[in-house]
């Protein structure tokens, strides 16, 4: 699992490069060198580091009849470094709903996730295989999840809460997550043993075969 750095953790020159690409789209190395006020050799070094970190990639730009020139653009990973206010908007919209509608929405979300997970989990024959696959699903959903052996069972650990901004305000988000994991593993006992909302560093679930 690759952990992307924050924008502020990058050197000033690299932040300038990323900001220029964010504002202006694809740019050539000479244009970026001018924007960052550094030499051509310096810009190449920074671009190589950004490319190796998966934050920029290059494409060919053809201008007139001459040879195509390399231009650079942000990747989706780099775009994700920029702030989003999705949770604030989501919370505002949820405020307009009645409690009954709110509960129904979280229920529908859980059921949709469960249907998608069952397609991948049901063909697997062992609890271990199902737990490993469910961990992949959670990781793909943005929970930065991994799994360890825990006594005679397993422990799924979520190092990131993909819906933390909503969960801090609506307890249904957390209960829905626990219910989802329980329903996805019907032949196991699932117990939440760590909880970010309760002050934990992670959310974790102990899973034991029935």
C-alpha positions as CSV (number, residue, x, y, z in Angstrom):
1,X,0.0,0.0,0.0
2,X,1.5,3.3,-1.1
3,X,1.1,6.3,1.2
4,X,1.0,9.6,-0.6
5,X,2.8,12.5,1.1
6,X,1.0,15.7,1.9
7,X,1.5,18.7,-0.3
8,X,3.2,20.6,2.4
9,X,5.8,17.8,3.0
10,X,7.3,18.5,-0.5
11,X,10.2,20.9,-1.0
12,X,9.2,24.4,-2.0
13,X,10.4,23.9,-5.6
14,X,8.3,20.8,-6.0
15,X,5.2,22.5,-4.5
16,X,5.7,25.3,-7.0
17,X,5.9,22.7,-9.9
18,X,2.7,20.9,-8.6
19,X,0.8,24.2,-8.2
20,X,1.8,25.4,-11.7
21,X,0.6,22.1,-13.2
22,X,-2.6,22.3,-11.1
23,X,-3.3,25.9,-12.3
24,X,-2.2,25.7,-15.9
25,X,-2.4,22.0,-16.9
26,X,0.3,20.3,-18.9
27,X,3.6,22.2,-19.1
28,X,7.0,21.6,-20.6
29,X,10.1,21.4,-18.5
30,X,11.4,24.9,-19.6
31,X,8.0,26.4,-18.7
32,X,8.2,24.7,-15.3
33,X,11.8,25.9,-14.8
34,X,10.6,29.4,-15.4
35,X,7.7,29.1,-13.0
36,X,9.9,27.7,-10.3
37,X,12.8,30.0,-11.1
38,X,15.3,27.2,-11.2
39,X,17.8,25.8,-13.7
40,X,17.0,23.3,-16.4
41,X,19.1,20.6,-14.7
42,X,17.3,21.4,-11.4
43,X,13.9,21.1,-12.9
44,X,14.8,17.7,-14.4
45,X,15.9,16.4,-11.0
46,X,12.6,17.6,-9.3
47,X,10.5,16.2,-12.1
48,X,12.3,12.8,-11.9
49,X,11.6,12.7,-8.2
50,X,7.9,13.7,-8.6
51,X,7.5,11.1,-11.4
52,X,9.1,8.3,-9.3
53,X,6.7,9.2,-6.5
54,X,3.8,8.9,-8.9
55,X,2.8,12.6,-8.7
56,X,3.5,13.6,-12.3
57,X,3.7,11.8,-15.6
58,X,4.8,13.0,-19.0
59,X,3.2,13.1,-22.4
60,X,4.3,14.2,-25.9
61,X,3.1,17.6,-27.2
62,X,3.4,18.2,-30.9
63,X,3.7,21.8,-31.9
64,X,3.7,22.5,-35.6
65,X,5.9,20.2,-37.7
66,X,8.8,20.0,-35.4
67,X,9.8,17.1,-33.1
68,X,7.2,16.4,-30.3
69,X,8.2,17.8,-26.9
70,X,7.7,16.3,-23.5
71,X,5.2,18.0,-21.3
72,X,4.2,17.1,-17.7
73,X,0.9,16.8,-16.0
74,X,-0.4,15.9,-12.6
75,X,-1.5,12.3,-11.8
76,X,-4.7,11.5,-9.9
77,X,-2.5,10.9,-6.8
78,X,-1.1,14.4,-7.0
79,X,-4.6,15.9,-7.6
80,X,-5.7,14.1,-4.3
81,X,-3.1,16.2,-2.4
82,X,-5.3,19.3,-2.8
83,X,-8.0,19.9,-0.2
84,X,-11.5,18.7,-0.7
85,X,-14.6,19.7,1.4
86,X,-16.7,16.6,0.5
87,X,-17.4,15.8,4.2
88,X,-18.6,19.3,4.9
89,X,-20.9,19.3,1.9
90,X,-22.1,15.8,2.8
91,X,-22.9,16.7,6.4
92,X,-24.8,19.8,5.2
93,X,-26.9,17.8,2.9
94,X,-27.6,15.1,5.5
95,X,-28.8,17.8,7.9
96,X,-31.8,18.4,5.6
97,X,-33.0,14.8,6.0
98,X,-35.4,13.3,8.6
99,X,-34.0,10.7,11.0
100,X,-35.9,8.0,9.2
101,X,-34.6,9.0,5.8
102,X,-31.0,9.3,7.2
103,X,-31.2,5.8,8.6
104,X,-32.6,4.5,5.3
105,X,-29.7,6.0,3.4
106,X,-27.0,4.5,5.6
107,X,-28.8,1.1,5.3
108,X,-28.9,1.4,1.5
109,X,-25.2,2.2,1.4
110,X,-24.4,-0.8,3.6
111,X,-26.6,-3.1,1.4
112,X,-24.9,-1.8,-1.8
113,X,-21.4,-2.4,-0.4
114,X,-22.5,-5.8,0.9
115,X,-23.8,-6.9,-2.5
116,X,-20.6,-5.9,-4.2
117,X,-18.5,-7.6,-1.6
118,X,-20.5,-10.9,-1.7
119,X,-19.6,-11.3,-5.4
120,X,-16.0,-11.5,-4.4
121,X,-16.4,-13.3,-1.0
122,X,-18.9,-16.0,-1.7
123,X,-16.8,-18.1,-4.0
124,X,-14.0,-18.4,-1.4
125,X,-14.1,-21.5,0.7
126,X,-12.2,-20.6,3.9
127,X,-12.7,-17.8,6.5
128,X,-9.0,-16.8,6.0
129,X,-9.5,-16.3,2.3
130,X,-12.6,-14.3,2.9
131,X,-11.0,-12.1,5.5
132,X,-8.0,-11.4,3.2
133,X,-10.3,-10.5,0.4
134,X,-12.5,-8.3,2.6
135,X,-9.4,-6.5,3.8
136,X,-8.5,-5.8,0.1
137,X,-12.0,-4.4,-0.4
138,X,-11.7,-2.1,2.6
139,X,-8.3,-1.0,1.4
140,X,-9.7,-0.2,-2.0
141,X,-12.4,1.8,-0.4
142,X,-9.8,4.1,1.2
143,X,-9.5,2.6,4.7
144,X,-5.8,1.8,4.4
145,X,-6.6,-1.6,5.8
146,X,-4.5,-4.6,6.6
147,X,-5.0,-7.8,8.5
148,X,-2.9,-9.7,11.1
149,X,-3.3,-13.1,12.9
150,X,-4.9,-12.5,16.3
151,X,-4.9,-15.6,18.5
152,X,-7.1,-18.2,16.8
153,X,-8.7,-15.6,14.7
154,X,-7.8,-12.4,12.7
155,X,-7.8,-8.7,13.2
156,X,-8.6,-6.3,10.4
157,X,-7.1,-2.9,11.1
158,X,-8.3,0.3,9.3
159,X,-5.5,2.9,9.6
160,X,-7.7,5.5,7.9
161,X,-11.4,6.3,8.1
162,X,-12.5,7.1,4.6
163,X,-15.7,8.8,6.0
164,X,-14.3,10.3,9.2
165,X,-15.8,13.7,8.6
166,X,-19.3,12.2,8.4
167,X,-18.7,9.6,11.2
168,X,-17.8,12.3,13.7
169,X,-21.3,13.7,13.3
170,X,-23.4,10.7,12.4
171,X,-23.1,7.5,14.5
172,X,-24.9,5.6,11.8
173,X,-21.8,5.7,9.7
174,X,-19.8,3.7,12.3
175,X,-22.6,1.3,13.1
176,X,-23.2,0.7,9.4
177,X,-19.5,-0.1,8.9
178,X,-19.6,-2.7,11.7
179,X,-22.8,-4.2,10.3
180,X,-21.3,-4.4,6.9
181,X,-18.3,-6.4,8.1
182,X,-20.6,-8.7,10.1
183,X,-22.9,-9.3,7.2
184,X,-19.9,-9.9,4.8
185,X,-18.6,-12.6,7.1
186,X,-21.8,-14.5,8.2
187,X,-19.8,-17.5,9.5
188,X,-17.7,-15.4,11.9
189,X,-18.1,-13.5,15.0
190,X,-17.0,-9.9,14.4
191,X,-16.2,-7.6,17.3
192,X,-14.9,-4.0,17.1
193,X,-11.9,-3.8,19.4
194,X,-10.6,-0.3,18.5
195,X,-12.4,2.8,17.4
196,X,-11.1,6.2,16.1
197,X,-14.3,8.0,17.3
198,X,-13.6,6.7,20.8
199,X,-10.1,8.0,20.7
200,X,-8.3,5.1,19.1
201,X,-5.5,5.5,16.6
202,X,-7.2,3.0,14.3
203,X,-10.4,1.1,13.9
204,X,-9.9,-2.6,14.3
205,X,-12.2,-5.7,14.2
206,X,-11.5,-9.1,15.8
207,X,-12.8,-11.9,13.6
208,X,-13.3,-15.4,15.0
209,X,-14.9,-18.4,13.3
210,X,-18.3,-19.4,14.8
